[in-house]
């Protein structure tokens, strides 16, 4: 969905053995000014999609920035 809305160039999702869900977003497009609170908006969308996909409550844990990637951690 975040790719479809043209907010990021790429999305990768992985699950760690401890159950942590790692979402890597590449090249967030900060020019999408019609969305307020850009990163909060993205975290909310990704969290909602994960909750629907896994059919359970998802909790946002942390965020890391690495060059052009933003890494979101959920449990």
mmCIF file of the N, C-alpha and C atoms, coordinates in Angstrom:
data_MODEL
# 
_entry.id   MODEL 
# 
loop_
_atom_site.group_PDB 
_atom_site.id 
_atom_site.type_symbol 
_atom_site.label_atom_id 
_atom_site.label_alt_id 
_atom_site.label_comp_id 
_atom_site.label_asym_id 
_atom_site.label_entity_id 
_atom_site.label_seq_id 
_atom_site.pdbx_PDB_ins_code 
_atom_site.Cartn_x 
_atom_site.Cartn_y 
_atom_site.Cartn_z 
_atom_site.occupancy 
_atom_site.B_iso_or_equiv 
_atom_site.pdbx_formal_charge 
_atom_site.auth_seq_id 
_atom_site.auth_comp_id 
_atom_site.auth_asym_id 
_atom_site.auth_atom_id 
_atom_site.pdbx_PDB_model_num 
ATOM 1   N N  . UNK A 1 1  ? 0.825  -1.200  0.000  1.00 0.00 ? 1  UNK A N  1 
ATOM 2   C CA . UNK A 1 1  ? 0.000  0.000   0.000  1.00 0.00 ? 1  UNK A CA 1 
ATOM 3   C C  . UNK A 1 1  ? 0.863  1.255   0.000  1.00 0.00 ? 1  UNK A C  1 
ATOM 4   N N  . UNK A 1 2  ? 1.941  1.277   0.819  1.00 0.00 ? 2  UNK A N  1 
ATOM 5   C CA . UNK A 1 2  ? 2.785  2.480   0.842  1.00 0.00 ? 2  UNK A CA 1 
ATOM 6   C C  . UNK A 1 2  ? 3.502  2.669   -0.484 1.00 0.00 ? 2  UNK A C  1 
ATOM 7   N N  . UNK A 1 3  ? 3.786  1.570   -1.186 1.00 0.00 ? 3  UNK A N  1 
ATOM 8   C CA . UNK A 1 3  ? 4.354  1.700   -2.531 1.00 0.00 ? 3  UNK A CA 1 
ATOM 9   C C  . UNK A 1 3  ? 3.283  2.197   -3.495 1.00 0.00 ? 3  UNK A C  1 
ATOM 10  N N  . UNK A 1 4  ? 2.084  1.674   -3.382 1.00 0.00 ? 4  UNK A N  1 
ATOM 11  C CA . UNK A 1 4  ? 0.985  2.074   -4.257 1.00 0.00 ? 4  UNK A CA 1 
ATOM 12  C C  . UNK A 1 4  ? 0.676  3.565   -4.098 1.00 0.00 ? 4  UNK A C  1 
ATOM 13  N N  . UNK A 1 5  ? 0.764  4.079   -2.870 1.00 0.00 ? 5  UNK A N  1 
ATOM 14  C CA . UNK A 1 5  ? 0.526  5.503   -2.621 1.00 0.00 ? 5  UNK A CA 1 
ATOM 15  C C  . UNK A 1 5  ? 1.717  6.360   -3.041 1.00 0.00 ? 5  UNK A C  1 
ATOM 16  N N  . UNK A 1 6  ? 2.770  5.717   -3.545 1.00 0.00 ? 6  UNK A N  1 
ATOM 17  C CA . UNK A 1 6  ? 3.983  6.397   -4.006 1.00 0.00 ? 6  UNK A CA 1 
ATOM 18  C C  . UNK A 1 6  ? 4.679  7.147   -2.864 1.00 0.00 ? 6  UNK A C  1 
ATOM 19  N N  . UNK A 1 7  ? 4.709  6.514   -1.688 1.00 0.00 ? 7  UNK A N  1 
ATOM 20  C CA . UNK A 1 7  ? 5.359  7.098   -0.515 1.00 0.00 ? 7  UNK A CA 1 
ATOM 21  C C  . UNK A 1 7  ? 6.786  6.587   -0.389 1.00 0.00 ? 7  UNK A C  1 
ATOM 22  N N  . UNK A 1 8  ? 7.027  5.352   -0.788 1.00 0.00 ? 8  UNK A N  1 
ATOM 23  C CA . UNK A 1 8  ? 8.363  4.759   -0.739 1.00 0.00 ? 8  UNK A CA 1 
ATOM 24  C C  . UNK A 1 8  ? 8.653  4.054   -2.061 1.00 0.00 ? 8  UNK A C  1 
ATOM 25  N N  . UNK A 1 9  ? 9.943  3.832   -2.322 1.00 0.00 ? 9  UNK A N  1 
ATOM 26  C CA . UNK A 1 9  ? 10.327 3.105   -3.535 1.00 0.00 ? 9  UNK A CA 1 
ATOM 27  C C  . UNK A 1 9  ? 10.216 1.596   -3.370 1.00 0.00 ? 9  UNK A C  1 
ATOM 28  N N  . UNK A 1 10 ? 10.526 1.086   -2.171 1.00 0.00 ? 10 UNK A N  1 
ATOM 29  C CA . UNK A 1 10 ? 10.501 -0.356  -1.969 1.00 0.00 ? 10 UNK A CA 1 
ATOM 30  C C  . UNK A 1 10 ? 10.199 -0.729  -0.532 1.00 0.00 ? 10 UNK A C  1 
ATOM 31  N N  . UNK A 1 11 ? 9.632  -1.921  -0.352 1.00 0.00 ? 11 UNK A N  1 
ATOM 32  C CA . UNK A 1 11 ? 9.291  -2.429  0.978  1.00 0.00 ? 11 UNK A CA 1 
ATOM 33  C C  . UNK A 1 11 ? 9.722  -3.889  1.063  1.00 0.00 ? 11 UNK A C  1 
ATOM 34  N N  . UNK A 1 12 ? 10.417 -4.235  2.163  1.00 0.00 ? 12 UNK A N  1 
ATOM 35  C CA . UNK A 1 12 ? 10.780 -5.631  2.436  1.00 0.00 ? 12 UNK A CA 1 
ATOM 36  C C  . UNK A 1 12 ? 10.299 -5.966  3.845  1.00 0.00 ? 12 UNK A C  1 
ATOM 37  N N  . UNK A 1 13 ? 9.748  -7.151  4.011  1.00 0.00 ? 13 UNK A N  1 
ATOM 38  C CA . UNK A 1 13 ? 9.256  -7.585  5.322  1.00 0.00 ? 13 UNK A CA 1 
ATOM 39  C C  . UNK A 1 13 ? 9.890  -8.924  5.663  1.00 0.00 ? 13 UNK A C  1 
ATOM 40  N N  . UNK A 1 14 ? 10.359 -9.043  6.903  1.00 0.00 ? 14 UNK A N  1 
ATOM 41  C CA . UNK A 1 14 ? 10.947 -10.297 7.380  1.00 0.00 ? 14 UNK A CA 1 
ATOM 42  C C  . UNK A 1 14 ? 10.504 -10.519 8.825  1.00 0.00 ? 14 UNK A C  1 
ATOM 43  N N  . UNK A 1 15 ? 10.484 -11.775 9.233  1.00 0.00 ? 15 UNK A N  1 
ATOM 44  C CA . UNK A 1 15 ? 10.154 -12.120 10.613 1.00 0.00 ? 15 UNK A CA 1 
ATOM 45  C C  . UNK A 1 15 ? 11.365 -12.782 11.248 1.00 0.00 ? 15 UNK A C  1 
ATOM 46  N N  . UNK A 1 16 ? 11.759 -12.282 12.414 1.00 0.00 ? 16 UNK A N  1 
ATOM 47  C CA . UNK A 1 16 ? 12.878 -12.878 13.156 1.00 0.00 ? 16 UNK A CA 1 
ATOM 48  C C  . UNK A 1 16 ? 12.379 -14.085 13.954 1.00 0.00 ? 16 UNK A C  1 
ATOM 49  N N  . UNK A 1 17 ? 13.322 -14.879 14.433 1.00 0.00 ? 17 UNK A N  1 
ATOM 50  C CA . UNK A 1 17 ? 12.958 -16.072 15.207 1.00 0.00 ? 17 UNK A CA 1 
ATOM 51  C C  . UNK A 1 17 ? 12.260 -15.721 16.523 1.00 0.00 ? 17 UNK A C  1 
ATOM 52  N N  . UNK A 1 18 ? 12.517 -14.525 17.057 1.00 0.00 ? 18 UNK A N  1 
ATOM 53  C CA . UNK A 1 18 ? 11.860 -14.111 18.301 1.00 0.00 ? 18 UNK A CA 1 
ATOM 54  C C  . UNK A 1 18 ? 10.472 -13.522 18.055 1.00 0.00 ? 18 UNK A C  1 
ATOM 55  N N  . UNK A 1 19 ? 10.016 -13.534 16.802 1.00 0.00 ? 19 UNK A N  1 
ATOM 56  C CA . UNK A 1 19 ? 8.683  -13.035 16.472 1.00 0.00 ? 19 UNK A CA 1 
ATOM 57  C C  . UNK A 1 19 ? 8.642  -11.577 16.056 1.00 0.00 ? 19 UNK A C  1 
ATOM 58  N N  . UNK A 1 20 ? 9.762  -10.890 16.131 1.00 0.00 ? 20 UNK A N  1 
ATOM 59  C CA . UNK A 1 20 ? 9.817  -9.491  15.716 1.00 0.00 ? 20 UNK A CA 1 
ATOM 60  C C  . UNK A 1 20 ? 9.654  -9.402  14.202 1.00 0.00 ? 20 UNK A C  1 
ATOM 61  N N  . UNK A 1 21 ? 8.803  -8.481  13.774 1.00 0.00 ? 21 UNK A N  1 
ATOM 62  C CA . UNK A 1 21 ? 8.590  -8.245  12.348 1.00 0.00 ? 21 UNK A CA 1 
ATOM 63  C C  . UNK A 1 21 ? 9.417  -7.030  11.957 1.00 0.00 ? 21 UNK A C  1 
ATOM 64  N N  . UNK A 1 22 ? 10.270 -7.202  10.966 1.00 0.00 ? 22 UNK A N  1 
ATOM 65  C CA . UNK A 1 22 ? 11.162 -6.134  10.512 1.00 0.00 ? 22 UNK A CA 1 
ATOM 66  C C  . UNK A 1 22 ? 10.689 -5.675  9.136  1.00 0.00 ? 22 UNK A C  1 
ATOM 67  N N  . UNK A 1 23 ? 10.364 -4.387  9.026  1.00 0.00 ? 23 UNK A N  1 
ATOM 68  C CA . UNK A 1 23 ? 9.906  -3.812  7.762  1.00 0.00 ? 23 UNK A CA 1 
ATOM 69  C C  . UNK A 1 23 ? 10.934 -2.781  7.319  1.00 0.00 ? 23 UNK A C  1 
ATOM 70  N N  . UNK A 1 24 ? 11.520 -3.000  6.153  1.00 0.00 ? 24 UNK A N  1 
ATOM 71  C CA . UNK A 1 24 ? 12.520 -2.082  5.610  1.00 0.00 ? 24 UNK A CA 1 
ATOM 72  C C  . UNK A 1 24 ? 11.893 -1.294  4.470  1.00 0.00 ? 24 UNK A C  1 
ATOM 73  N N  . UNK A 1 25 ? 11.880 0.021   4.635  1.00 0.00 ? 25 UNK A N  1 
ATOM 74  C CA . UNK A 1 25 ? 11.336 0.921   3.620  1.00 0.00 ? 25 UNK A CA 1 
ATOM 75  C C  . UNK A 1 25 ? 12.499 1.636   2.959  1.00 0.00 ? 25 UNK A C  1 
ATOM 76  N N  . UNK A 1 26 ? 12.586 1.566   1.643  1.00 0.00 ? 26 UNK A N  1 
ATOM 77  C CA . UNK A 1 26 ? 13.687 2.245   0.965  1.00 0.00 ? 26 UNK A CA 1 
ATOM 78  C C  . UNK A 1 26 ? 13.191 3.526   0.307  1.00 0.00 ? 26 UNK A C  1 
ATOM 79  N N  . UNK A 1 27 ? 13.971 4.559   0.495  1.00 0.00 ? 27 UNK A N  1 
ATOM 80  C CA . UNK A 1 27 ? 13.738 5.864   -0.126 1.00 0.00 ? 27 UNK A CA 1 
ATOM 81  C C  . UNK A 1 27 ? 12.337 6.411   0.135  1.00 0.00 ? 27 UNK A C  1 
ATOM 82  N N  . UNK A 1 28 ? 12.076 6.788   1.397  1.00 0.00 ? 28 UNK A N  1 
ATOM 83  C CA . UNK A 1 28 ? 10.811 7.449   1.710  1.00 0.00 ? 28 UNK A CA 1 
ATOM 84  C C  . UNK A 1 28 ? 10.792 8.784   0.982  1.00 0.00 ? 28 UNK A C  1 
ATOM 85  N N  . UNK A 1 29 ? 9.705  9.056   0.312  1.00 0.00 ? 29 UNK A N  1 
ATOM 86  C CA . UNK A 1 29 ? 9.578  10.285  -0.477 1.00 0.00 ? 29 UNK A CA 1 
ATOM 87  C C  . UNK A 1 29 ? 8.960  11.368  0.398  1.00 0.00 ? 29 UNK A C  1 
ATOM 88  N N  . UNK A 1 30 ? 9.795  12.239  0.935  1.00 0.00 ? 30 UNK A N  1 
ATOM 89  C CA . UNK A 1 30 ? 9.306  13.266  1.848  1.00 0.00 ? 30 UNK A CA 1 
ATOM 90  C C  . UNK A 1 30 ? 8.567  14.379  1.129  1.00 0.00 ? 30 UNK A C  1 
ATOM 91  N N  . UNK A 1 31 ? 8.449  14.299  -0.185 1.00 0.00 ? 31 UNK A N  1 
ATOM 92  C CA . UNK A 1 31 ? 7.706  15.293  -0.933 1.00 0.00 ? 31 UNK A CA 1 
ATOM 93  C C  . UNK A 1 31 ? 6.210  15.041  -0.943 1.00 0.00 ? 31 UNK A C  1 
ATOM 94  N N  . UNK A 1 32 ? 5.749  14.008  -0.245 1.00 0.00 ? 32 UNK A N  1 
ATOM 95  C CA . UNK A 1 32 ? 4.310  13.725  -0.259 1.00 0.00 ? 32 UNK A CA 1 
ATOM 96  C C  . UNK A 1 32 ? 3.635  14.560  0.813  1.00 0.00 ? 32 UNK A C  1 
ATOM 97  N N  . UNK A 1 33 ? 3.648  15.881  0.615  1.00 0.00 ? 33 UNK A N  1 
ATOM 98  C CA . UNK A 1 33 ? 3.219  16.845  1.621  1.00 0.00 ? 33 UNK A CA 1 
ATOM 99  C C  . UNK A 1 33 ? 1.735  16.761  1.972  1.00 0.00 ? 33 UNK A C  1 
ATOM 100 N N  . UNK A 1 34 ? 0.934  16.079  1.157  1.00 0.00 ? 34 UNK A N  1 
ATOM 101 C CA . UNK A 1 34 ? -0.482 15.991  1.510  1.00 0.00 ? 34 UNK A CA 1 
ATOM 102 C C  . UNK A 1 34 ? -0.703 15.086  2.722  1.00 0.00 ? 34 UNK A C  1 
ATOM 103 N N  . UNK A 1 35 ? 0.315  14.320  3.125  1.00 0.00 ? 35 UNK A N  1 
ATOM 104 C CA . UNK A 1 35 ? 0.220  13.478  4.313  1.00 0.00 ? 35 UNK A CA 1 
ATOM 105 C C  . UNK A 1 35 ? 0.939  14.172  5.464  1.00 0.00 ? 35 UNK A C  1 
ATOM 106 N N  . UNK A 1 36 ? 0.225  14.391  6.558  1.00 0.00 ? 36 UNK A N  1 
ATOM 107 C CA . UNK A 1 36 ? 0.829  15.036  7.723  1.00 0.00 ? 36 UNK A CA 1 
ATOM 108 C C  . UNK A 1 36 ? 1.499  13.985  8.600  1.00 0.00 ? 36 UNK A C  1 
ATOM 109 N N  . UNK A 1 37 ? 2.492  14.416  9.353  1.00 0.00 ? 37 UNK A N  1 
ATOM 110 C CA . UNK A 1 37 ? 3.183  13.496  10.254 1.00 0.00 ? 37 UNK A CA 1 
ATOM 111 C C  . UNK A 1 37 ? 3.705  12.294  9.506  1.00 0.00 ? 37 UNK A C  1 
ATOM 112 N N  . UNK A 1 38 ? 4.471  12.545  8.479  1.00 0.00 ? 38 UNK A N  1 
ATOM 113 C CA . UNK A 1 38 ? 4.872  11.548  7.484  1.00 0.00 ? 38 UNK A CA 1 
ATOM 114 C C  . UNK A 1 38 ? 5.245  10.187  8.056  1.00 0.00 ? 38 UNK A C  1 
ATOM 115 N N  . UNK A 1 39 ? 6.206  10.128  8.950  1.00 0.00 ? 39 UNK A N  1 
ATOM 116 C CA . UNK A 1 39 ? 6.647  8.820   9.442  1.00 0.00 ? 39 UNK A CA 1 
ATOM 117 C C  . UNK A 1 39 ? 5.572  8.178   10.311 1.00 0.00 ? 39 UNK A C  1 
ATOM 118 N N  . UNK A 1 40 ? 4.857  8.981   11.089 1.00 0.00 ? 40 UNK A N  1 
ATOM 119 C CA . UNK A 1 40 ? 3.753  8.442   11.887 1.00 0.00 ? 40 UNK A CA 1 
ATOM 120 C C  . UNK A 1 40 ? 2.664  7.852   11.014 1.00 0.00 ? 40 UNK A C  1 
ATOM 121 N N  . UNK A 1 41 ? 2.392  8.521   9.909  1.00 0.00 ? 41 UNK A N  1 
ATOM 122 C CA . UNK A 1 41 ? 1.405  8.046   8.938  1.00 0.00 ? 41 UNK A CA 1 
ATOM 123 C C  . UNK A 1 41 ? 1.835  6.703   8.357  1.00 0.00 ? 41 UNK A C  1 
ATOM 124 N N  . UNK A 1 42 ? 3.108  6.612   7.986  1.00 0.00 ? 42 UNK A N  1 
ATOM 125 C CA . UNK A 1 42 ? 3.641  5.378   7.409  1.00 0.00 ? 42 UNK A CA 1 
ATOM 126 C C  . UNK A 1 42 ? 3.595  4.242   8.431  1.00 0.00 ? 42 UNK A C  1 
ATOM 127 N N  . UNK A 1 43 ? 4.014  4.513   9.674  1.00 0.00 ? 43 UNK A N  1 
ATOM 128 C CA . UNK A 1 43 ? 4.001  3.488   10.726 1.00 0.00 ? 43 UNK A CA 1 
ATOM 129 C C  . UNK A 1 43 ? 2.576  2.979   10.952 1.00 0.00 ? 43 UNK A C  1 
ATOM 130 N N  . UNK A 1 44 ? 1.607  3.887   10.949 1.00 0.00 ? 44 UNK A N  1 
ATOM 131 C CA . UNK A 1 44 ? 0.212  3.503   11.151 1.00 0.00 ? 44 UNK A CA 1 
ATOM 132 C C  . UNK A 1 44 ? -0.287 2.606   10.029 1.00 0.00 ? 44 UNK A C  1 
ATOM 133 N N  . UNK A 1 45 ? 0.006  2.982   8.785  1.00 0.00 ? 45 UNK A N  1 
ATOM 134 C CA . UNK A 1 45 ? -0.421 2.168   7.639  1.00 0.00 ? 45 UNK A CA 1 
ATOM 135 C C  . UNK A 1 45 ? 0.218  0.783   7.697  1.00 0.00 ? 45 UNK A C  1 
ATOM 136 N N  . UNK A 1 46 ? 1.531  0.739   7.902  1.00 0.00 ? 46 UNK A N  1 
ATOM 137 C CA . UNK A 1 46 ? 2.243  -0.542  7.933  1.00 0.00 ? 46 UNK A CA 1 
ATOM 138 C C  . UNK A 1 46 ? 1.733  -1.404  9.085  1.00 0.00 ? 46 UNK A C  1 
ATOM 139 N N  . UNK A 1 47 ? 1.552  -0.814  10.264 1.00 0.00 ? 47 UNK A N  1 
ATOM 140 C CA . UNK A 1 47 ? 1.040  -1.558  11.417 1.00 0.00 ? 47 UNK A CA 1 
ATOM 141 C C  . UNK A 1 47 ? -0.344 -2.136  11.169 1.00 0.00 ? 47 UNK A C  1 
ATOM 142 N N  . UNK A 1 48 ? -1.215 -1.350  10.542 1.00 0.00 ? 48 UNK A N  1 
ATOM 143 C CA . UNK A 1 48 ? -2.571 -1.817  10.241 1.00 0.00 ? 48 UNK A CA 1 
ATOM 144 C C  . UNK A 1 48 ? -2.546 -2.976  9.244  1.00 0.00 ? 48 UNK A C  1 
ATOM 145 N N  . UNK A 1 49 ? -1.697 -2.872  8.240  1.00 0.00 ? 49 UNK A N  1 
ATOM 146 C CA . UNK A 1 49 ? -1.591 -3.946  7.246  1.00 0.00 ? 49 UNK A CA 1 
ATOM 147 C C  . UNK A 1 49 ? -1.045 -5.222  7.889  1.00 0.00 ? 49 UNK A C  1 
ATOM 148 N N  . UNK A 1 50 ? -0.030 -5.077  8.760  1.00 0.00 ? 50 UNK A N  1 
ATOM 149 C CA . UNK A 1 50 ? 0.523  -6.252  9.445  1.00 0.00 ? 50 UNK A CA 1 
ATOM 150 C C  . UNK A 1 50 ? -0.518 -6.902  10.349 1.00 0.00 ? 50 UNK A C  1 
ATOM 151 N N  . UNK A 1 51 ? -1.275 -6.085  11.083 1.00 0.00 ? 51 UNK A N  1 
ATOM 152 C CA . UNK A 1 51 ? -2.311 -6.619  11.975 1.00 0.00 ? 51 UNK A CA 1 
ATOM 153 C C  . UNK A 1 51 ? -3.353 -7.399  11.185 1.00 0.00 ? 51 UNK A C  1 
ATOM 154 N N  . UNK A 1 52 ? -3.745 -6.865  10.045 1.00 0.00 ? 52 UNK A N  1 
ATOM 155 C CA . UNK A 1 52 ? -4.722 -7.550  9.193  1.00 0.00 ? 52 UNK A CA 1 
ATOM 156 C C  . UNK A 1 52 ? -4.133 -8.835  8.610  1.00 0.00 ? 52 UNK A C  1 
ATOM 157 N N  . UNK A 1 53 ? -2.885 -8.767  8.177  1.00 0.00 ? 53 UNK A N  1 
ATOM 158 C CA . UNK A 1 53 ? -2.226 -9.922  7.564  1.00 0.00 ? 53 UNK A CA 1 
ATOM 159 C C  . UNK A 1 53 ? -2.040 -11.063 8.560  1.00 0.00 ? 53 UNK A C  1 
ATOM 160 N N  . UNK A 1 54 ? -1.546 -10.729 9.761  1.00 0.00 ? 54 UNK A N  1 
ATOM 161 C CA . UNK A 1 54 ? -1.273 -11.755 10.768 1.00 0.00 ? 54 UNK A CA 1 
ATOM 162 C C  . UNK A 1 54 ? -2.484 -12.047 11.660 1.00 0.00 ? 54 UNK A C  1 
ATOM 163 N N  . UNK A 1 55 ? -3.551 -11.274 11.479 1.00 0.00 ? 55 UNK A N  1 
ATOM 164 C CA . UNK A 1 55 ? -4.786 -11.435 12.238 1.00 0.00 ? 55 UNK A CA 1 
ATOM 165 C C  . UNK A 1 55 ? -4.541 -11.413 13.749 1.00 0.00 ? 55 UNK A C  1 
ATOM 166 N N  . UNK A 1 56 ? -3.750 -10.440 14.174 1.00 0.00 ? 56 UNK A N  1 
ATOM 167 C CA . UNK A 1 56 ? -3.472 -10.263 15.604 1.00 0.00 ? 56 UNK A CA 1 
ATOM 168 C C  . UNK A 1 56 ? -3.042 -8.826  15.860 1.00 0.00 ? 56 UNK A C  1 
ATOM 169 N N  . UNK A 1 57 ? -2.997 -8.474  17.142 1.00 0.00 ? 57 UNK A N  1 
ATOM 170 C CA . UNK A 1 57 ? -2.571 -7.132  17.520 1.00 0.00 ? 57 UNK A CA 1 
ATOM 171 C C  . UNK A 1 57 ? -1.075 -6.982  17.242 1.00 0.00 ? 57 UNK A C  1 
ATOM 172 N N  . UNK A 1 58 ? -0.694 -5.864  16.650 1.00 0.00 ? 58 UNK A N  1 
ATOM 173 C CA . UNK A 1 58 ? 0.703  -5.579  16.325 1.00 0.00 ? 58 UNK A CA 1 
ATOM 174 C C  . UNK A 1 58 ? 1.128  -4.337  17.102 1.00 0.00 ? 58 UNK A C  1 
ATOM 175 N N  . UNK A 1 59 ? 2.295  -4.406  17.715 1.00 0.00 ? 59 UNK A N  1 
ATOM 176 C CA . UNK A 1 59 ? 2.823  -3.289  18.499 1.00 0.00 ? 59 UNK A CA 1 
ATOM 177 C C  . UNK A 1 59 ? 4.085  -2.747  17.832 1.00 0.00 ? 59 UNK A C  1 
ATOM 178 N N  . UNK A 1 60 ? 4.131  -1.423  17.644 1.00 0.00 ? 60 UNK A N  1 
ATOM 179 C CA . UNK A 1 60 ? 5.325  -0.784  17.098 1.00 0.00 ? 60 UNK A CA 1 
ATOM 180 C C  . UNK A 1 60 ? 6.379  -0.727  18.192 1.00 0.00 ? 60 UNK A C  1 
ATOM 181 N N  . UNK A 1 61 ? 7.600  -1.192  17.889 1.00 0.00 ? 61 UNK A N  1 
ATOM 182 C CA . UNK A 1 61 ? 8.676  -1.221  18.876 1.00 0.00 ? 61 UNK A CA 1 
ATOM 183 C C  . UNK A 1 61 ? 9.687  -0.100  18.700 1.00 0.00 ? 61 UNK A C  1 
ATOM 184 N N  . UNK A 1 62 ? 10.202 0.042   17.472 1.00 0.00 ? 62 UNK A N  1 
ATOM 185 C CA . UNK A 1 62 ? 11.341 0.939   17.280 1.00 0.00 ? 62 UNK A CA 1 
ATOM 186 C C  . UNK A 1 62 ? 11.499 1.274   15.804 1.00 0.00 ? 62 UNK A C  1 
ATOM 187 N N  . UNK A 1 63 ? 12.296 2.308   15.556 1.00 0.00 ? 63 UNK A N  1 
ATOM 188 C CA . UNK A 1 63 ? 12.617 2.693   14.194 1.00 0.00 ? 63 UNK A CA 1 
ATOM 189 C C  . UNK A 1 63 ? 14.098 3.020   14.117 1.00 0.00 ? 63 UNK A C  1 
ATOM 190 N N  . UNK A 1 64 ? 14.737 2.608   13.033 1.00 0.00 ? 64 UNK A N  1 
ATOM 191 C CA . UNK A 1 64 ? 16.142 2.939   12.783 1.00 0.00 ? 64 UNK A CA 1 
ATOM 192 C C  . UNK A 1 64 ? 16.262 3.527   11.389 1.00 0.00 ? 64 UNK A C  1 
ATOM 193 N N  . UNK A 1 65 ? 17.181 4.474   11.233 1.00 0.00 ? 65 UNK A N  1 
ATOM 194 C CA . UNK A 1 65 ? 17.470 5.049   9.917  1.00 0.00 ? 65 UNK A CA 1 
ATOM 195 C C  . UNK A 1 65 ? 18.861 4.606   9.513  1.00 0.00 ? 65 UNK A C  1 
ATOM 196 N N  . UNK A 1 66 ? 18.982 4.105   8.287  1.00 0.00 ? 66 UNK A N  1 
ATOM 197 C CA . UNK A 1 66 ? 20.282 3.715   7.739  1.00 0.00 ? 66 UNK A CA 1 
ATOM 198 C C  . UNK A 1 66 ? 20.342 4.211   6.306  1.00 0.00 ? 66 UNK A C  1 
ATOM 199 N N  . UNK A 1 67 ? 21.131 5.247   6.077  1.00 0.00 ? 67 UNK A N  1 
ATOM 200 C CA . UNK A 1 67 ? 21.249 5.867   4.760  1.00 0.00 ? 67 UNK A CA 1 
ATOM 201 C C  . UNK A 1 67 ? 19.871 6.176   4.193  1.00 0.00 ? 67 UNK A C  1 
ATOM 202 N N  . UNK A 1 68 ? 19.497 5.529   3.102  1.00 0.00 ? 68 UNK A N  1 
ATOM 203 C CA . UNK A 1 68 ? 18.203 5.816   2.478  1.00 0.00 ? 68 UNK A CA 1 
ATOM 204 C C  . UNK A 1 68 ? 17.115 4.837   2.902  1.00 0.00 ? 68 UNK A C  1 
ATOM 205 N N  . UNK A 1 69 ? 17.402 4.026   3.913  1.00 0.00 ? 69 UNK A N  1 
ATOM 206 C CA . UNK A 1 69 ? 16.421 3.054   4.386  1.00 0.00 ? 69 UNK A CA 1 
ATOM 207 C C  . UNK A 1 69 ? 15.910 3.429   5.770  1.00 0.00 ? 69 UNK A C  1 
ATOM 208 N N  . UNK A 1 70 ? 14.642 3.173   5.998  1.00 0.00 ? 70 UNK A N  1 
ATOM 209 C CA . UNK A 1 70 ? 14.031 3.311   7.310  1.00 0.00 ? 70 UNK A CA 1 
ATOM 210 C C  . UNK A 1 70 ? 13.573 1.921   7.709  1.00 0.00 ? 70 UNK A C  1 
ATOM 211 N N  . UNK A 1 71 ? 14.005 1.476   8.885  1.00 0.00 ? 71 UNK A N  1 
ATOM 212 C CA . UNK A 1 71 ? 13.684 0.124   9.341  1.00 0.00 ? 71 UNK A CA 1 
ATOM 213 C C  . UNK A 1 71 ? 12.731 0.232   10.530 1.00 0.00 ? 71 UNK A C  1 
ATOM 214 N N  . UNK A 1 72 ? 11.579 -0.409  10.400 1.00 0.00 ? 72 UNK A N  1 
ATOM 215 C CA . UNK A 1 72 ? 10.560 -0.400  11.442 1.00 0.00 ? 72 UNK A CA 1 
ATOM 216 C C  . UNK A 1 72 ? 10.495 -1.779  12.082 1.00 0.00 ? 72 UNK A C  1 
ATOM 217 N N  . UNK A 1 73 ? 10.387 -1.796  13.402 1.00 0.00 ? 73 UNK A N  1 
ATOM 218 C CA . UNK A 1 73 ? 10.308 -3.056  14.144 1.00 0.00 ? 73 UNK A CA 1 
ATOM 219 C C  . UNK A 1 73 ? 8.948  -3.138  14.836 1.00 0.00 ? 73 UNK A C  1 
ATOM 220 N N  . UNK A 1 74 ? 8.264  -4.257  14.641 1.00 0.00 ? 74 UNK A N  1 
ATOM 221 C CA . UNK A 1 74 ? 6.959  -4.502  15.240 1.00 0.00 ? 74 UNK A CA 1 
ATOM 222 C C  . UNK A 1 74 ? 6.997  -5.840  15.964 1.00 0.00 ? 74 UNK A C  1 
ATOM 223 N N  . UNK A 1 75 ? 6.105  -6.017  16.919 1.00 0.00 ? 75 UNK A N  1 
ATOM 224 C CA . UNK A 1 75 ? 5.999  -7.290  17.649 1.00 0.00 ? 75 UNK A CA 1 
ATOM 225 C C  . UNK A 1 75 ? 4.547  -7.715  17.653 1.00 0.00 ? 75 UNK A C  1 
# 
